[in-house]
């Protein structure tokens, strides 16, 4: 099994929306991928709930997902609906960190 973990730090404002609004939209978009991309075994999206006012968070949104194989992860990342979400993320993010590993 392949585990795919992504953390994003978002811009304060992007595409006419606040960081919080874009985080919520990203969560909805990512969770929607489960309904159309069969390679996803499990997917969960979290929005950072403990943001300190004094310092910016390391990440605003996290993605945890599981795939049966590296080929399934590759197919997911080439799927047109995934690419639409990736284009949205490109516009709203400051940073992206990814860890992929096999168990």
Wavefront OBJ file of the C-alpha trace (Angstrom):
o trace
v 0.000 0.000 0.000
v 1.177 3.532 -0.819
v 0.520 6.379 1.576
v 0.497 9.886 0.105
v 0.617 12.824 2.516
v 0.540 16.479 1.441
v 0.653 19.668 3.515
v -0.184 23.090 2.074
v 0.305 26.555 3.485
v -2.105 28.931 1.779
v -1.927 32.575 0.769
v -3.840 35.006 3.013
v -5.973 35.974 -0.004
v -6.170 34.359 -3.442
v -8.729 34.102 -6.208
v -11.007 36.586 -4.424
v -11.233 34.533 -1.220
v -9.625 34.394 2.214
v -7.236 31.652 3.344
v -10.046 30.086 5.401
v -12.494 30.139 2.469
v -9.905 28.606 0.130
v -9.024 25.929 2.705
v -12.694 24.960 2.957
v -13.087 24.919 -0.831
v -9.946 22.801 -1.212
v -11.292 20.299 1.328
v -14.540 19.940 -0.627
v -12.704 19.569 -3.949
v -10.289 16.941 -2.629
v -13.012 14.927 -0.921
v -14.978 15.001 -4.167
v -12.163 13.129 -5.916
v -13.181 9.957 -4.048
v -16.380 9.802 -6.065
v -14.698 9.843 -9.483
v -11.171 8.432 -9.104
v -11.374 4.721 -8.421
v -7.689 4.357 -7.554
v -8.215 6.138 -4.224
v -8.516 3.543 -1.431
v -8.842 6.130 1.334
v -8.677 9.914 1.480
v -8.979 12.326 4.347
v -8.533 16.099 4.394
v -7.920 18.206 7.466
v -7.970 21.959 7.989
v -5.613 23.171 10.703
v -7.858 23.991 13.654
v -5.187 25.311 16.012
v -3.722 28.350 14.296
v -1.896 30.731 16.612
v -2.513 34.398 15.903
v 1.087 35.336 16.699
v 2.774 33.097 14.121
v 1.776 31.723 10.729
v 1.017 27.992 10.595
v 3.382 25.514 8.985
v 0.356 24.156 7.110
v -3.271 25.117 6.663
v -4.554 21.976 4.929
v -3.412 18.357 5.033
v -4.215 15.452 2.740
v -3.780 11.829 3.771
v -4.540 9.269 1.081
v -3.901 5.601 0.359
v -3.391 3.740 -2.914
v -2.909 0.049 -3.703
v 0.275 0.653 -5.733
v 2.602 3.275 -7.172
v 0.742 2.821 -10.476
v -2.541 3.736 -8.784
v -0.951 6.874 -7.307
v 0.379 7.782 -10.762
v -3.058 7.238 -12.341
v -4.644 9.457 -9.651
v -2.145 12.229 -10.367
v -2.892 12.081 -14.103
v -6.695 12.049 -13.748
v -8.368 15.158 -15.285
v -10.367 15.923 -12.132
v -7.195 15.735 -10.008
v -5.478 18.089 -12.458
v -8.339 20.595 -12.068
v -7.864 20.548 -8.291
v -4.077 20.827 -8.705
v -4.557 23.949 -10.847
v -6.704 25.509 -8.112
v -4.087 24.627 -5.476
v -1.355 26.207 -7.600
v -3.211 29.539 -7.384
v -3.873 29.509 -3.624
v -0.772 27.946 -2.059
v 2.440 29.376 -0.683
v 4.134 26.059 0.124
v 3.609 22.365 -0.530
v 5.268 19.445 1.232
v 4.779 15.837 0.145
v 5.720 12.460 1.599
v 5.002 9.223 -0.269
v 5.889 5.867 1.250
v 5.110 2.180 0.915
v 3.916 -0.054 3.741
l 1 2 3 4 5 6 7 8 9 10 11 12 13 14 15 16 17 18 19 20 21 22 23 24 25 26 27 28 29 30 31 32 33 34 35 36 37 38 39 40 41 42 43 44 45 46 47 48 49 50 51 52 53 54 55 56 57 58 59 60 61 62 63 64 65 66 67 68 69 70 71 72 73 74 75 76 77 78 79 80 81 82 83 84 85 86 87 88 89 90 91 92 93 94 95 96 97 98 99 100 101 102 103
